Amino acid sequence: MDLELKLRRSTKKKTNRKHKKLLGKSIDDRPAVVDAREEMGHWEIDTVIGYRSKDDVLLTLTERKTRHEIVRKIRAKKAPEVTRALEQLLEESPKLQCAFKSITADNGSEFSELAEWGEEKGIDIYFAQPYSSWERGTNERHNGLIRRFIKQCHSSPI
């Protein structure tokens, strides 16, 4: 009872990385209308990989206002596969292209081609800050539900 509590203090200094990878526009540049969820057409994208097999990868797109979600199975967690899945999605339903005004992604390597693809299609692409999953909370919540009800999946590591 009379012993002092042991305090744990971090010995490392917290600094910002100078050479962090920049895949495109920052989430800080996103218009206020996207944050307010007043307008449809603003999406968040992420991947969920299989728990037992790394070959089971899901690409999830969540609309911010309506919380509508599109889930696609892709072959691998690689940039060409993500681009191919988005192209296939737009080919299957051409009217869907006007439903995409902006897409917000994390800084995973699977989204490295997303900025170029968005430029071609006229879709604004934004990237969240590294290790800041709360900036895309809608998508993270839906991925949690996927992991909860489909036990073979878990979130992709950063």
Buried (B, 14 or more C-beta within 10 A) or exposed (E): EEEEEEEEEEEEEEEEEEEEEEBBBEBEEBEEEBEEBEEEBBBBBBBBBBEEEEEBBBBBBBBBBEEEBBBBEBEBBBBEBBBBBBEEBBEEEEEEEEBBBBBBBBBBEBBBBBBBBBEEBEBBBBBBBEEEBEBBEBBBEBBEEBBEEBEEBBBBEE
